[in-house]
């Protein structure tokens, strides 16, 4: 845990969040500034600053993040019409919290290209 990391503090329940999933490795919660009817963040317990910091050993954890996002999409019934899964890296991509996180976005049509 990085002591100054917002998401590490959410995982440790030091900062409240509207959780929609939790296990020993992953937590998912509602984004405080949603850009879609469904906007959930899926984060690992391990503090990994960006996707650029992923290692081969992180593969099972990364798969678990996607499985959790898919499960939430199924529960919210956005799987039929589609949803977007996004990871940003760095300020130009929109990353504001430097703890790996997956955005689950759905419930409306998405534009392409994004941004």
C-alpha positions as protocol buffer text, in pm:
chain_id: "A"
residue {
  index: 1
  type: UNK
  ca { x: 0 y: 0 z: 0 }
}
residue {
  index: 2
  type: UNK
  ca { x: 127 y: 344 z: -92 }
}
residue {
  index: 3
  type: UNK
  ca { x: 36 y: 568 z: 199 }
}
residue {
  index: 4
  type: UNK
  ca { x: -50 y: 872 z: -13 }
}
residue {
  index: 5
  type: UNK
  ca { x: -258 y: 678 z: -271 }
}
residue {
  index: 6
  type: UNK
  ca { x: -632 y: 749 z: -282 }
}
residue {
  index: 7
  type: UNK
  ca { x: -717 y: 404 z: -420 }
}
residue {
  index: 8
  type: UNK
  ca { x: -498 y: 223 z: -165 }
}
residue {
  index: 9
  type: UNK
  ca { x: -692 y: 409 z: 104 }
}
residue {
  index: 10
  type: UNK
  ca { x: -1023 y: 308 z: -56 }
}
residue {
  index: 11
  type: UNK
  ca { x: -909 y: -56 z: -65 }
}
residue {
  index: 12
  type: UNK
  ca { x: -810 y: -30 z: 303 }
}
residue {
  index: 13
  type: UNK
  ca { x: -1150 y: 130 z: 378 }
}
residue {
  index: 14
  type: UNK
  ca { x: -978 y: 441 z: 515 }
}
residue {
  index: 15
  type: UNK
  ca { x: -1177 y: 647 z: 261 }
}
residue {
  index: 16
  type: UNK
  ca { x: -1541 y: 557 z: 190 }
}
residue {
  index: 17
  type: UNK
  ca { x: -1656 y: 451 z: -156 }
}
residue {
  index: 18
  type: UNK
  ca { x: -1978 y: 308 z: -294 }
}
residue {
  index: 19
  type: UNK
  ca { x: -1850 y: -45 z: -340 }
}
residue {
  index: 20
  type: UNK
  ca { x: -2018 y: -284 z: -581 }
}
residue {
  index: 21
  type: UNK
  ca { x: -1770 y: -572 z: -542 }
}
residue {
  index: 22
  type: UNK
  ca { x: -1494 y: -676 z: -304 }
}
residue {
  index: 23
  type: UNK
  ca { x: -1276 y: -980 z: -249 }
}
residue {
  index: 24
  type: UNK
  ca { x: -922 y: -1025 z: -114 }
}
residue {
  index: 25
  type: UNK
  ca { x: -758 y: -904 z: -435 }
}
residue {
  index: 26
  type: UNK
  ca { x: -1002 y: -669 z: -613 }
}
residue {
  index: 27
  type: UNK
  ca { x: -1246 y: -394 z: -522 }
}
residue {
  index: 28
  type: UNK
  ca { x: -1492 y: -221 z: -756 }
}
residue {
  index: 29
  type: UNK
  ca { x: -1675 y: 101 z: -678 }
}
residue {
  index: 30
  type: UNK
  ca { x: -1881 y: 374 z: -840 }
}
residue {
  index: 31
  type: UNK
  ca { x: -1680 y: 658 z: -996 }
}
residue {
  index: 32
  type: UNK
  ca { x: -1746 y: 986 z: -813 }
}
residue {
  index: 33
  type: UNK
  ca { x: -1756 y: 1170 z: -1149 }
}
residue {
  index: 34
  type: UNK
  ca { x: -1942 y: 929 z: -1377 }
}
residue {
  index: 35
  type: UNK
  ca { x: -1941 y: 988 z: -1752 }
}
residue {
  index: 36
  type: UNK
  ca { x: -2195 y: 714 z: -1826 }
}
residue {
  index: 37
  type: UNK
  ca { x: -2496 y: 562 z: -1645 }
}
residue {
  index: 38
  type: UNK
  ca { x: -2263 y: 279 z: -1540 }
}
residue {
  index: 39
  type: UNK
  ca { x: -1916 y: 401 z: -1448 }
}
residue {
  index: 40
  type: UNK
  ca { x: -1741 y: 165 z: -1212 }
}
residue {
  index: 41
  type: UNK
  ca { x: -1371 y: 153 z: -1128 }
}
residue {
  index: 42
  type: UNK
  ca { x: -1210 y: -187 z: -1073 }
}
residue {
  index: 43
  type: UNK
  ca { x: -882 y: -178 z: -880 }
}
residue {
  index: 44
  type: UNK
  ca { x: -635 y: -434 z: -746 }
}
residue {
  index: 45
  type: UNK
  ca { x: -519 y: -439 z: -386 }
}
residue {
  index: 46
  type: UNK
  ca { x: -158 y: -421 z: -502 }
}
residue {
  index: 47
  type: UNK
  ca { x: -36 y: -69 z: -569 }
}
residue {
  index: 48
  type: UNK
  ca { x: 73 y: -62 z: -933 }
}
residue {
  index: 49
  type: UNK
  ca { x: 104 y: 298 z: -1057 }
}
residue {
  index: 50
  type: UNK
  ca { x: 27 y: 248 z: -1429 }
}
residue {
  index: 51
  type: UNK
  ca { x: -27 y: -16 z: -1697 }
}
residue {
  index: 52
  type: UNK
  ca { x: 336 y: 47 z: -1795 }
}
residue {
  index: 53
  type: UNK
  ca { x: 439 y: -102 z: -1457 }
}
residue {
  index: 54
  type: UNK
  ca { x: 268 y: -438 z: -1514 }
}
residue {
  index: 55
  type: UNK
  ca { x: 483 y: -750 z: -1500 }
}
residue {
  index: 56
  type: UNK
  ca { x: 417 y: -1104 z: -1626 }
}
residue {
  index: 57
  type: UNK
  ca { x: 339 y: -1207 z: -1266 }
}
residue {
  index: 58
  type: UNK
  ca { x: 43 y: -965 z: -1269 }
}
residue {
  index: 59
  type: UNK
  ca { x: -139 y: -1162 z: -1540 }
}
residue {
  index: 60
  type: UNK
  ca { x: -375 y: -1353 z: -1303 }
}
residue {
  index: 61
  type: UNK
  ca { x: -465 y: -1031 z: -1119 }
}
residue {
  index: 62
  type: UNK
  ca { x: -528 y: -850 z: -1447 }
}
residue {
  index: 63
  type: UNK
  ca { x: -752 y: -1132 z: -1569 }
}
residue {
  index: 64
  type: UNK
  ca { x: -942 y: -1114 z: -1240 }
}
residue {
  index: 65
  type: UNK
  ca { x: -1002 y: -740 z: -1290 }
}
residue {
  index: 66
  type: UNK
  ca { x: -1160 y: -810 z: -1629 }
}
residue {
  index: 67
  type: UNK
  ca { x: -1367 y: -1097 z: -1487 }
}
residue {
  index: 68
  type: UNK
  ca { x: -1503 y: -865 z: -1215 }
}
residue {
  index: 69
  type: UNK
  ca { x: -1586 y: -596 z: -1472 }
}
residue {
  index: 70
  type: UNK
  ca { x: -1768 y: -853 z: -1687 }
}
residue {
  index: 71
  type: UNK
  ca { x: -1961 y: -979 z: -1384 }
}
residue {
  index: 72
  type: UNK
  ca { x: -2075 y: -625 z: -1296 }
}
residue {
  index: 73
  type: UNK
  ca { x: -2174 y: -564 z: -1660 }
}
residue {
  index: 74
  type: UNK
  ca { x: -2384 y: -882 z: -1650 }
}
residue {
  index: 75
  type: UNK
  ca { x: -2546 y: -781 z: -1320 }
}
residue {
  index: 76
  type: UNK
  ca { x: -2636 y: -439 z: -1460 }
}
residue {
  index: 77
  type: UNK
  ca { x: -2760 y: -592 z: -1785 }
}
residue {
  index: 78
  type: UNK
  ca { x: -2536 y: -375 z: -2003 }
}
residue {
  index: 79
  type: UNK
  ca { x: -2366 y: -677 z: -2158 }
}
residue {
  index: 80
  type: UNK
  ca { x: -2624 y: -713 z: -2438 }
}
residue {
  index: 81
  type: UNK
  ca { x: -2590 y: -360 z: -2581 }
}
residue {
  index: 82
  type: UNK
  ca { x: -2221 y: -335 z: -2503 }
}
residue {
  index: 83
  type: UNK
  ca { x: -1985 y: -158 z: -2271 }
}
residue {
  index: 84
  type: UNK
  ca { x: -1638 y: -11 z: -2274 }
}
residue {
  index: 85
  type: UNK
  ca { x: -1339 y: -114 z: -2062 }
}
residue {
  index: 86
  type: UNK
  ca { x: -1065 y: 148 z: -2038 }
}
residue {
  index: 87
  type: UNK
  ca { x: -726 y: 185 z: -1871 }
}
residue {
  index: 88
  type: UNK
  ca { x: -552 y: 519 z: -1901 }
}
residue {
  index: 89
  type: UNK
  ca { x: -178 y: 579 z: -1868 }
}
residue {
  index: 90
  type: UNK
  ca { x: -47 y: 924 z: -1790 }
}
residue {
  index: 91
  type: UNK
  ca { x: -189 y: 1276 z: -1789 }
}
residue {
  index: 92
  type: UNK
  ca { x: -255 y: 1308 z: -2163 }
}
residue {
  index: 93
  type: UNK
  ca { x: -469 y: 993 z: -2146 }
}
residue {
  index: 94
  type: UNK
  ca { x: -661 y: 1128 z: -1847 }
}
residue {
  index: 95
  type: UNK
  ca { x: -503 y: 928 z: -1564 }
}
residue {
  index: 96
  type: UNK
  ca { x: -541 y: 1130 z: -1243 }
}
residue {
  index: 97
  type: UNK
  ca { x: -489 y: 858 z: -981 }
}
residue {
  index: 98
  type: UNK
  ca { x: -165 y: 664 z: -1016 }
}
residue {
  index: 99
  type: UNK
  ca { x: -296 y: 325 z: -907 }
}
residue {
  index: 100
  type: UNK
  ca { x: -389 y: 80 z: -1181 }
}
residue {
  index: 101
  type: UNK
  ca { x: -764 y: 90 z: -1246 }
}
residue {
  index: 102
  type: UNK
  ca { x: -1008 y: -32 z: -1506 }
}
residue {
  index: 103
  type: UNK
  ca { x: -1307 y: 184 z: -1601 }
}
residue {
  index: 104
  type: UNK
  ca { x: -1629 y: -3 z: -1679 }
}
residue {
  index: 105
  type: UNK
  ca { x: -1849 y: 232 z: -1884 }
}
residue {
  index: 106
  type: UNK
  ca { x: -2194 y: 146 z: -2016 }
}
residue {
  index: 107
  type: UNK
  ca { x: -2560 y: 229 z: -2038 }
}
residue {
  index: 108
  type: UNK
  ca { x: -2525 y: 468 z: -2333 }
}
residue {
  index: 109
  type: UNK
  ca { x: -2377 y: 477 z: -2681 }
}
residue {
  index: 110
  type: UNK
  ca { x: -2003 y: 543 z: -2683 }
}
residue {
  index: 111
  type: UNK
  ca { x: -1836 y: 767 z: -2942 }
}
residue {
  index: 112
  type: UNK
  ca { x: -1535 y: 667 z: -3148 }
}
residue {
  index: 113
  type: UNK
  ca { x: -1266 y: 777 z: -3142 }
}
residue {
  index: 114
  type: UNK
  ca { x: -1277 y: 838 z: -2767 }
}
residue {
  index: 115
  type: UNK
  ca { x: -1158 y: 1162 z: -2617 }
}
